[in-house]
Amino acid sequence: MRRCAANLNLVGYVGAGIYDQLKHMGAPYSHIVEAVNFGSAPFEPPPLDELGRPYGGPLNRRAEIWAKSKQWLEHPAGV
């Protein structure tokens, strides 16, 4: 049997039950699922303007993930 990774993207609270069930099932599922709060602040700090003040950048985690996905798809070696 071949093992592979899978991503489960769940928007809002719809996926909470699936996430909880996978955590409850124990290994190997509990080690490979990760909850993501799409409304939280982005991981990377916003870019700075010439005066060192935050300027632009994604407003939340969802926008940050979309921006990174776009960059990955635009990269010649991405896909």
mmCIF file of the C-alpha atoms, coordinates in Angstrom:
data_MODEL
# 
_entry.id   MODEL 
# 
loop_
_atom_site.group_PDB 
_atom_site.id 
_atom_site.type_symbol 
_atom_site.label_atom_id 
_atom_site.label_alt_id 
_atom_site.label_comp_id 
_atom_site.label_asym_id 
_atom_site.label_entity_id 
_atom_site.label_seq_id 
_atom_site.pdbx_PDB_ins_code 
_atom_site.Cartn_x 
_atom_site.Cartn_y 
_atom_site.Cartn_z 
_atom_site.occupancy 
_atom_site.B_iso_or_equiv 
_atom_site.pdbx_formal_charge 
_atom_site.auth_seq_id 
_atom_site.auth_comp_id 
_atom_site.auth_asym_id 
_atom_site.auth_atom_id 
_atom_site.pdbx_PDB_model_num 
ATOM 1  C CA . MET A 1 1  ? 0.000   0.000  0.000   1.00 0.00 ? 1  MET A CA 1 
ATOM 2  C CA . ARG A 1 2  ? 1.411   3.359  -1.040  1.00 0.00 ? 2  ARG A CA 1 
ATOM 3  C CA . ARG A 1 3  ? 1.274   6.227  1.440   1.00 0.00 ? 3  ARG A CA 1 
ATOM 4  C CA . CYS A 1 4  ? 0.746   9.785  0.302   1.00 0.00 ? 4  CYS A CA 1 
ATOM 5  C CA . ALA A 1 5  ? -0.028  13.096 1.896   1.00 0.00 ? 5  ALA A CA 1 
ATOM 6  C CA . ALA A 1 6  ? -3.368  14.789 1.399   1.00 0.00 ? 6  ALA A CA 1 
ATOM 7  C CA . ASN A 1 7  ? -4.562  18.268 2.240   1.00 0.00 ? 7  ASN A CA 1 
ATOM 8  C CA . LEU A 1 8  ? -8.046  18.866 3.508   1.00 0.00 ? 8  LEU A CA 1 
ATOM 9  C CA . ASN A 1 9  ? -9.020  22.512 3.125   1.00 0.00 ? 9  ASN A CA 1 
ATOM 10 C CA . LEU A 1 10 ? -12.126 23.334 5.103   1.00 0.00 ? 10 LEU A CA 1 
ATOM 11 C CA . VAL A 1 11 ? -13.610 26.793 5.137   1.00 0.00 ? 11 VAL A CA 1 
ATOM 12 C CA . GLY A 1 12 ? -15.207 28.136 8.281   1.00 0.00 ? 12 GLY A CA 1 
ATOM 13 C CA . TYR A 1 13 ? -16.373 25.756 10.972  1.00 0.00 ? 13 TYR A CA 1 
ATOM 14 C CA . VAL A 1 14 ? -17.634 23.105 8.544   1.00 0.00 ? 14 VAL A CA 1 
ATOM 15 C CA . GLY A 1 15 ? -14.469 21.052 8.903   1.00 0.00 ? 15 GLY A CA 1 
ATOM 16 C CA . ALA A 1 16 ? -14.230 21.111 12.672  1.00 0.00 ? 16 ALA A CA 1 
ATOM 17 C CA . GLY A 1 17 ? -15.987 17.747 12.956  1.00 0.00 ? 17 GLY A CA 1 
ATOM 18 C CA . ILE A 1 18 ? -13.707 16.121 10.385  1.00 0.00 ? 18 ILE A CA 1 
ATOM 19 C CA . TYR A 1 19 ? -10.623 17.548 12.069  1.00 0.00 ? 19 TYR A CA 1 
ATOM 20 C CA . ASP A 1 20 ? -11.807 16.415 15.513  1.00 0.00 ? 20 ASP A CA 1 
ATOM 21 C CA . GLN A 1 21 ? -12.587 12.915 14.245  1.00 0.00 ? 21 GLN A CA 1 
ATOM 22 C CA . LEU A 1 22 ? -9.160  12.515 12.603  1.00 0.00 ? 22 LEU A CA 1 
ATOM 23 C CA . LYS A 1 23 ? -7.475  13.663 15.819  1.00 0.00 ? 23 LYS A CA 1 
ATOM 24 C CA . HIS A 1 24 ? -9.637  11.247 17.821  1.00 0.00 ? 24 HIS A CA 1 
ATOM 25 C CA . MET A 1 25 ? -8.697  8.310  15.535  1.00 0.00 ? 25 MET A CA 1 
ATOM 26 C CA . GLY A 1 26 ? -5.088  8.575  16.676  1.00 0.00 ? 26 GLY A CA 1 
ATOM 27 C CA . ALA A 1 27 ? -1.981  7.680  14.690  1.00 0.00 ? 27 ALA A CA 1 
ATOM 28 C CA . PRO A 1 28 ? -1.269  8.112  11.841  1.00 0.00 ? 28 PRO A CA 1 
ATOM 29 C CA . TYR A 1 29 ? -4.103  10.615 11.295  1.00 0.00 ? 29 TYR A CA 1 
ATOM 30 C CA . SER A 1 30 ? -3.633  12.666 14.446  1.00 0.00 ? 30 SER A CA 1 
ATOM 31 C CA . HIS A 1 31 ? -0.040  13.420 13.418  1.00 0.00 ? 31 HIS A CA 1 
ATOM 32 C CA . ILE A 1 32 ? -0.803  14.644 9.907   1.00 0.00 ? 32 ILE A CA 1 
ATOM 33 C CA . VAL A 1 33 ? -3.801  16.946 10.381  1.00 0.00 ? 33 VAL A CA 1 
ATOM 34 C CA . GLU A 1 34 ? -3.324  20.579 11.264  1.00 0.00 ? 34 GLU A CA 1 
ATOM 35 C CA . ALA A 1 35 ? -6.014  23.134 12.049  1.00 0.00 ? 35 ALA A CA 1 
ATOM 36 C CA . VAL A 1 36 ? -5.762  26.433 10.180  1.00 0.00 ? 36 VAL A CA 1 
ATOM 37 C CA . ASN A 1 37 ? -7.654  29.527 11.243  1.00 0.00 ? 37 ASN A CA 1 
ATOM 38 C CA . PHE A 1 38 ? -8.075  31.308 7.907   1.00 0.00 ? 38 PHE A CA 1 
ATOM 39 C CA . GLY A 1 39 ? -9.266  34.515 9.573   1.00 0.00 ? 39 GLY A CA 1 
ATOM 40 C CA . SER A 1 40 ? -6.159  34.874 11.744  1.00 0.00 ? 40 SER A CA 1 
ATOM 41 C CA . ALA A 1 41 ? -3.261  37.216 11.057  1.00 0.00 ? 41 ALA A CA 1 
ATOM 42 C CA . PRO A 1 42 ? -0.778  36.180 8.349   1.00 0.00 ? 42 PRO A CA 1 
ATOM 43 C CA . PHE A 1 43 ? 2.395   34.387 9.447   1.00 0.00 ? 43 PHE A CA 1 
ATOM 44 C CA . GLU A 1 44 ? 4.754   36.664 7.538   1.00 0.00 ? 44 GLU A CA 1 
ATOM 45 C CA . PRO A 1 45 ? 4.999   40.335 8.527   1.00 0.00 ? 45 PRO A CA 1 
ATOM 46 C CA . PRO A 1 46 ? 3.786   42.894 5.981   1.00 0.00 ? 46 PRO A CA 1 
ATOM 47 C CA . PRO A 1 47 ? 6.342   44.530 3.691   1.00 0.00 ? 47 PRO A CA 1 
ATOM 48 C CA . LEU A 1 48 ? 7.713   47.869 4.848   1.00 0.00 ? 48 LEU A CA 1 
ATOM 49 C CA . ASP A 1 49 ? 7.666   51.180 2.986   1.00 0.00 ? 49 ASP A CA 1 
ATOM 50 C CA . GLU A 1 50 ? 10.696  53.459 2.644   1.00 0.00 ? 50 GLU A CA 1 
ATOM 51 C CA . LEU A 1 51 ? 10.076  54.867 6.145   1.00 0.00 ? 51 LEU A CA 1 
ATOM 52 C CA . GLY A 1 52 ? 9.931   51.416 7.752   1.00 0.00 ? 52 GLY A CA 1 
ATOM 53 C CA . ARG A 1 53 ? 6.160   51.388 8.277   1.00 0.00 ? 53 ARG A CA 1 
ATOM 54 C CA . PRO A 1 54 ? 4.027   48.340 7.411   1.00 0.00 ? 54 PRO A CA 1 
ATOM 55 C CA . TYR A 1 55 ? 2.570   48.724 3.930   1.00 0.00 ? 55 TYR A CA 1 
ATOM 56 C CA . GLY A 1 56 ? 0.300   46.338 2.039   1.00 0.00 ? 56 GLY A CA 1 
ATOM 57 C CA . GLY A 1 57 ? 0.459   42.591 2.292   1.00 0.00 ? 57 GLY A CA 1 
ATOM 58 C CA . PRO A 1 58 ? -2.344  40.094 2.958   1.00 0.00 ? 58 PRO A CA 1 
ATOM 59 C CA . LEU A 1 59 ? -4.895  40.942 5.643   1.00 0.00 ? 59 LEU A CA 1 
ATOM 60 C CA . ASN A 1 60 ? -5.479  37.393 6.892   1.00 0.00 ? 60 ASN A CA 1 
ATOM 61 C CA . ARG A 1 61 ? -4.169  33.830 6.630   1.00 0.00 ? 61 ARG A CA 1 
ATOM 62 C CA . ARG A 1 62 ? -6.530  32.938 3.766   1.00 0.00 ? 62 ARG A CA 1 
ATOM 63 C CA . ALA A 1 63 ? -5.231  35.797 1.583   1.00 0.00 ? 63 ALA A CA 1 
ATOM 64 C CA . GLU A 1 64 ? -1.653  34.858 2.469   1.00 0.00 ? 64 GLU A CA 1 
ATOM 65 C CA . ILE A 1 65 ? -2.207  31.228 1.407   1.00 0.00 ? 65 ILE A CA 1 
ATOM 66 C CA . TRP A 1 66 ? -3.800  32.325 -1.894  1.00 0.00 ? 66 TRP A CA 1 
ATOM 67 C CA . ALA A 1 67 ? -0.896  34.718 -2.602  1.00 0.00 ? 67 ALA A CA 1 
ATOM 68 C CA . LYS A 1 68 ? 1.675   31.987 -1.920  1.00 0.00 ? 68 LYS A CA 1 
ATOM 69 C CA . SER A 1 69 ? -0.268  29.537 -4.119  1.00 0.00 ? 69 SER A CA 1 
ATOM 70 C CA . LYS A 1 70 ? -0.283  32.105 -6.938  1.00 0.00 ? 70 LYS A CA 1 
ATOM 71 C CA . GLN A 1 71 ? 3.486   32.627 -6.610  1.00 0.00 ? 71 GLN A CA 1 
ATOM 72 C CA . TRP A 1 72 ? 4.048   28.874 -6.665  1.00 0.00 ? 72 TRP A CA 1 
ATOM 73 C CA . LEU A 1 73 ? 1.908   28.428 -9.792  1.00 0.00 ? 73 LEU A CA 1 
ATOM 74 C CA . GLU A 1 74 ? 3.668   31.292 -11.576 1.00 0.00 ? 74 GLU A CA 1 
ATOM 75 C CA . HIS A 1 75 ? 7.118   29.839 -10.863 1.00 0.00 ? 75 HIS A CA 1 
ATOM 76 C CA . PRO A 1 76 ? 8.421   27.789 -13.837 1.00 0.00 ? 76 PRO A CA 1 
ATOM 77 C CA . ALA A 1 77 ? 9.283   24.840 -11.599 1.00 0.00 ? 77 ALA A CA 1 
ATOM 78 C CA . GLY A 1 78 ? 6.039   25.132 -9.613  1.00 0.00 ? 78 GLY A CA 1 
ATOM 79 C CA . VAL A 1 79 ? 3.880   22.884 -11.737 1.00 0.00 ? 79 VAL A CA 1 
# 
